[in-house]
Amino acid sequence: MSTGKLKIDLAALVANWRALDAQTGPTVETAAVVKANGYGCGAGRVARALAQAGARRFFVATAEEGVEIRQALGPGPEVCIFSGHMAGDTDMIHDLVLTPMLNSLAQLTRHFEALPGAPFGIQLDTGMNRLGMEVAEWAAVRDIALSQNPTLVMSHLACADEPDHSANEAQLQNFRAMTEGITAPRSLSATGGILLPKEYHFNLTRPGIGLYGGAPFEAAKPVVSLSLPVIQTRELEEGEAVGYGCTWVAEAPSKLATVSGGYADGLIRAMSNNTVLWFGDTPCPLVGRVSMDLITVDITHLTERPDALDILCPAQTVDDLATAAGTIGYEILTSLGSRYTRRYVEAGS
Ligand SMILES: *Cc1c(COP(=O)(O)O)cnc(C)c1O
């Protein structure tokens, strides 16, 4: 076996979904965001485990992703598309019964003309300036949109992982003003917003990262572990250099492990000389540059030759690894490579 072993704990995933659900009141529905291949964990497997646990609404970024989720889940659960109804998506939206979150007057017109009576939601921009209708646009279409019974009216917070950020309160006020008096279900919060006071929860929450064990949901159980096989070990003399650019030089006689996995597998190059792998409880520094398929690890201090080293494990979470490399858990997860052997721990087991 020469590729890394990625273990995905669906029981932990389901536990995280339940824990996030328990953070909000009994009348607040908890959906699940499974975009980007379920944050790298495998969208179909993740969605099926969460549907079995009771999730009834799923969100993805694009219609193509929605197709995969519908095929994994079968009829029943609502599959919502953040990018809305894009030109060329009409057949997918119709045939697979997807619910686009309409982001503009143009999308609304396209949807109502192409698929009259088909389900849809509305995405509003309350200050992030990324997706959704702005105040004036929404004012112009609000009555006609609401007359067609959207399944959801939603917006997204820009700074929910910073509870004291003033943008949260401002977006809350904007969302309230834009949705006052409507009867359609409303949604403002992803993982970060779930951890804010209950005024942010409305009728439905849309957690993503927290399900997969990432910050800002501190209580999350880790979902992903990654173990990388050692291909070769070698002895270095003092002064010998390692890897592209010779960026690490042995200061003393050293032992080195060459490990399968590189930036093509999501071990981003910023991890060069900048993170550790683990042999059980013992940290082993990654030395030299990350290359496409390989990393090199200093194992001088180990008393045995390891068959594999762990990069995601109880000692090192997704966020630990992200922080060392100057990024966020989201990027680590969604970069998890397709070459890894994915093994699932079933939710029921
Ligand atoms: C990605 C995304 C989410 C999920 O966010 P997390 O921070 O991962 O919980 C929810 N809503 C929208 C609009 C998103 O783009």
The ligand as an SDF file (V2000), in Angstrom:
LIG
                    3D

 15 15  0  0  0  0  0  0  0  0999 V2000
  -20.0770   27.0410    3.1600 C   0  0  0  0  0  0  0  0  0  0  0  0
  -21.3450   27.6950    3.5810 C   0  0  0  0  0  0  0  0  0  0  0  0
  -21.9850   27.2980    4.7630 C   0  0  0  0  0  0  0  0  0  0  0  0
  -21.3360   26.3870    5.7630 C   0  0  0  0  0  0  0  0  0  0  0  0
  -20.3800   27.1510    6.4780 O   0  0  0  0  0  0  0  0  0  0  0  0
  -19.4780   26.5540    7.6470 P   0  0  0  0  0  0  0  0  0  0  0  0
  -18.7050   27.7290    8.1270 O   0  0  0  0  0  0  0  0  0  0  0  0
  -18.6170   25.5130    7.0200 O   0  0  0  0  0  0  0  0  0  0  0  0
  -20.3840   25.9890    8.6750 O   0  0  0  0  0  0  0  0  0  0  0  0
  -23.2450   27.8140    5.0220 C   0  0  0  0  0  0  0  0  0  0  0  0
  -23.8180   28.7240    4.1880 N   0  0  0  0  0  0  0  0  0  0  0  0
  -23.2060   29.1590    3.0610 C   0  0  0  0  0  0  0  0  0  0  0  0
  -23.8750   30.1550    2.2000 C   0  0  0  0  0  0  0  0  0  0  0  0
  -21.9460   28.6660    2.7240 C   0  0  0  0  0  0  0  0  0  0  0  0
  -21.3260   29.1080    1.6210 O   0  0  0  0  0  0  0  0  0  0  0  0
  1  2  1  0
  2  3  1  0
  2 14  2  0
  3  4  1  0
  3 10  2  0
  4  5  1  0
  5  6  1  0
  6  7  2  0
  6  8  1  0
  6  9  1  0
 10 11  1  0
 11 12  2  0
 12 13  1  0
 12 14  1  0
 14 15  1  0
M  END
$$$$
